[in-house]
């Protein structure tokens, strides 16, 4: 199938967590076509510099454009934090003025005010996302009255990707990070899971969070936001083909991708290898 008849929505992540977002999106938009691109060979992005994440993300976005995408979702908090704004403001006007790139942070932040009553919220994320302060800045921009507390959870992604997230050893790290976050303020009543891997830890997260705390998982929020975006932007929606086709690409071993991806998504069929600038 060539790109003239195949114009999917691109979903990008450095790893596998974005598959949780793709799964929620396809539930709401089952007739649309999608490409998922995982830059697994260069993951994780969380420990990389801003410039490196930007360069890697831009390479992936360009590749998705080449594959026929007119709309790309950065289903990666690190890429959304460190690369999205530069790509939107600096690159798209020059390389693809009629195409769009969206992230996962803004939709998650827009939902916050609906949940919090105390106006004290927590963010659990990777070290890179927390260091970027993207959630803090975005929340303060939209809701200056809300106080934001953040906690980096560097062990959570490795636990998930090595299929250790359901084992007893994961409890130590989940409990430790949640306790660290809640020590900041007893009035925290809402927590954003600022990484697309974290929904796989949801049972343990709920175990160590008080029942009065709302836990916001990004997949459904991003999916709802995308549906709304397509309704408001008919010119983008008409450039999305609707044949219920999903294709998967990885920069790593296709065999490894398929094995690990099954933890996150039940729609994995054929996986293709793709080359980017592996530096």
MOWOFEN-V236271 format. One record per residue. N is the residue number from 1. PSI is psi in radians with two decimals (none if undefined). NEAR is the number of other C-alpha atoms within 8 Angstrom. Layout:
BEGIN
n: {N;N}
psi: {PSI;PSI}
near: {NEAR;NEAR}
END
This chain:
BEGIN
n: {1;2;3;4;5;6;7;8;9;10;11;12;13;14;15;16;17;18;19;20;21;22;23;24;25;26;27;28;29;30;31;32;33;34;35;36;37;38;39;40;41;42;43;44;45;46;47;48;49;50;51;52;53;54;55;56;57;58;59;60;61;62;63;64;65;66;67;68;69;70;71;72;73;74;75;76;77;78;79;80;81;82;83;84;85;86;87;88;89;90;91;92;93;94;95;96;97;98;99;100;101;102;103;104;105;106;107;108;109;110;111;112;113;114;115;116;117;118;119;120;121;122;123;124;125;126;127;128;129;130;131;132;133;134;135;136;137;138;139;140;141;142;143;144;145;146;147;148;149;150;151;152;153;154;155;156;157;158;159;160;161;162;163;164;165;166;167;168;169;170;171;172;173;174;175;176;177;178;179;180;181;182;183;184;185;186;187;188;189;190;191;192;193;194;195;196;197;198;199;200;201;202;203;204;205;206;207;208;209;210;211;212;213;214;215;216;217;218;219;220;221;222;223;224;225;226;227;228;229;230;231;232;233;234;235;236;237;238;239;240;241;242;243;244;245;246;247;248;249;250;251;252;253;254;255;256;257;258;259;260;261;262;263;264;265;266;267;268;269;270;271;272;273;274;275;276;277;278;279}
psi: {2.22;2.96;-0.18;-0.51;-0.07;1.79;1.39;2.95;2.23;2.38;2.09;2.46;2.71;-0.40;-2.19;-0.35;-0.54;-0.30;-0.49;-0.57;-0.80;-0.73;-0.72;-0.67;-0.77;-0.41;-0.66;-0.42;1.09;-0.38;-0.21;2.74;2.56;2.61;2.27;2.20;2.06;2.11;1.00;-0.45;-0.42;0.14;2.68;2.67;-0.34;-0.51;-0.03;2.79;2.89;-0.80;-0.67;-0.80;-0.72;-0.83;-0.77;-0.76;-0.73;-0.71;-0.74;-0.71;-0.78;-0.70;-0.72;-0.62;-0.76;-0.56;0.07;0.00;2.35;-0.24;2.27;2.30;2.12;1.62;0.80;2.11;-0.67;-0.80;-0.69;-0.65;-0.69;-0.24;-0.48;-0.88;-0.73;-0.74;-0.77;-0.78;-0.59;-0.72;-0.81;-0.74;-0.47;-0.73;-0.45;1.22;-0.34;0.09;2.84;2.57;2.22;2.79;-2.99;-0.23;-0.85;-0.85;-0.65;-0.71;-0.70;-0.44;-0.25;-0.80;-0.41;-0.54;-0.77;2.35;-0.58;-0.23;0.47;2.03;2.75;2.67;2.17;2.18;3.13;2.90;-0.71;-0.74;-0.74;-0.76;-0.55;-0.37;0.32;-0.73;-0.78;-0.85;-0.72;-0.70;-0.77;-0.56;-0.74;-0.65;1.36;-0.31;-0.19;2.34;2.33;2.28;2.42;2.62;2.13;2.40;1.29;-0.33;-0.20;-0.76;-0.83;-0.64;-0.76;-0.85;-0.34;0.24;0.64;0.08;-0.34;-0.03;2.85;-0.53;-0.48;-0.48;-0.68;-0.84;-0.68;-0.82;-0.76;-0.84;-0.67;-0.73;-0.73;-0.74;-0.81;-0.33;-0.41;-0.65;2.16;-0.18;0.04;2.16;0.01;2.36;2.22;2.23;1.68;0.63;2.37;-0.13;-0.48;-0.42;-0.43;-0.24;0.21;-0.63;-0.71;-0.64;-0.80;-0.57;-0.65;0.07;2.42;2.64;-0.41;-0.08;2.23;2.31;2.09;2.00;2.43;-0.51;-1.00;-0.64;-0.81;-0.69;-0.80;-0.70;-0.68;-0.74;-0.80;-0.72;-0.79;-0.59;-0.61;-0.31;1.39;-0.56;-0.49;-0.77;-0.67;-0.28;0.21;2.06;2.69;1.43;0.18;0.63;2.33;2.20;2.55;2.35;2.53;2.61;-0.04;-2.88;2.25;-0.58;-0.77;-0.73;-0.83;-0.68;-0.85;-0.61;-0.44;-0.32;-0.49;-0.46;2.42;0.22;0.15;2.13;-1.76;2.40;2.35;2.53;2.50;2.50;2.34;-2.97;1.48;1.48;none}
near: {4;5;8;6;7;10;14;15;14;14;14;16;14;13;10;13;14;14;11;13;15;11;12;11;15;10;7;9;8;8;8;14;15;12;13;13;13;12;14;13;8;8;8;9;11;9;7;9;6;8;7;8;14;14;8;9;10;10;10;12;10;8;9;13;9;7;8;11;13;15;12;14;12;15;14;15;14;13;15;14;11;12;14;14;8;9;12;11;8;8;10;12;9;7;6;8;8;5;9;10;11;9;13;14;12;8;11;13;10;9;9;9;9;5;8;12;7;7;11;15;14;14;13;14;14;14;11;12;14;14;6;8;8;10;10;8;8;10;13;10;7;7;8;8;6;10;8;10;10;10;13;10;11;8;7;13;10;8;11;13;9;7;8;10;11;7;7;6;7;12;9;8;11;12;10;8;11;12;8;9;12;10;7;7;8;6;6;13;13;14;13;13;14;14;12;16;13;14;9;9;11;8;7;9;11;9;7;9;8;7;6;5;10;10;8;9;12;14;13;10;11;13;12;10;9;9;10;8;8;10;8;6;8;8;6;11;9;7;8;13;11;9;7;9;8;8;9;12;12;16;12;10;8;10;6;8;12;10;8;10;11;9;8;11;10;7;5;10;5;6;12;8;10;7;6;8;6;6;2}
END
